[in-house]
């Protein structure tokens, strides 16, 4: 089961959050590293995450049209 760490950037409805995950990639020709941001819609069953929280999400079965991830637990607030 895959998991990722990111920051909550939005609460987009009941029990749904949007998590921004930063990863670094390397250019195939020039070998320079650069950052790539990806947003994932995640299921927050207890509705306890706030914008700015660091969270860990893990892969689950499809829960809706966009949600394929669930939240483990919020770590801390970055505000």
C-alpha positions in Angstrom: 0.0 0.0 0.0 1.5 3.3 -1.1 1.6 6.3 1.2 2.6 9.9 0.8 3.1 13.0 3.0 1.8 16.4 2.2 0.1 19.5 3.4 -3.7 20.2 3.4 -4.4 23.1 1.1 -8.2 22.9 1.0 -11.3 21.4 2.5 -13.5 20.8 -0.5 -16.6 19.4 1.1 -17.8 17.0 3.8 -15.1 14.5 4.7 -12.9 15.5 1.7 -9.6 17.4 1.8 -7.0 18.3 -0.9 -3.4 17.4 -0.1 -0.4 18.9 -1.9 2.5 16.6 -2.2 6.0 17.9 -3.2 8.4 15.5 -5.0 11.7 16.1 -6.7 12.5 14.9 -10.1 15.6 14.9 -12.3 15.7 16.2 -15.8 16.6 13.3 -18.2 19.1 15.3 -20.2 20.4 18.1 -18.0 20.3 16.1 -14.7 19.1 19.1 -12.8 16.7 18.5 -9.9 13.4 20.3 -9.7 10.3 20.2 -7.5 6.9 19.0 -8.8 3.6 19.6 -6.9 0.7 17.2 -7.1 -2.7 17.5 -5.5 -4.6 14.5 -4.2 -8.2 14.4 -3.0 -8.3 12.4 0.2 -11.0 11.0 2.5 -11.1 12.4 6.0 -13.5 10.2 7.9 -13.4 12.1 11.2 -13.4 15.5 9.5 -10.6 16.7 11.8 -8.0 18.0 9.3 -7.6 21.8 8.9 -5.8 23.8 6.2 -2.1 23.8 6.8 -1.9 20.4 8.6 0.8 18.0 7.6 -0.9 14.6 6.9 0.0 11.2 5.7 -2.3 9.7 3.1 -2.5 6.1 1.9 -4.0 4.5 -1.2 -7.5 2.9 -1.0 -10.2 1.7 -3.2 -12.1 4.3 -5.3 -14.4 6.2 -2.9 -15.8 8.7 -5.4 -14.9 10.2 -8.8 -11.7 11.9 -7.5 -11.0 10.2 -4.1 -8.5 7.4 -4.2 -6.6 8.2 -1.0 -7.5 8.3 2.8 -6.0 10.2 5.7 -4.1 8.4 8.4 -3.8 11.2 11.0 -2.9 14.9 11.0 0.7 15.5 12.3 0.9 19.2 13.1 -0.2 22.6 12.0 2.3 24.6 9.9 0.7 28.0 10.4 
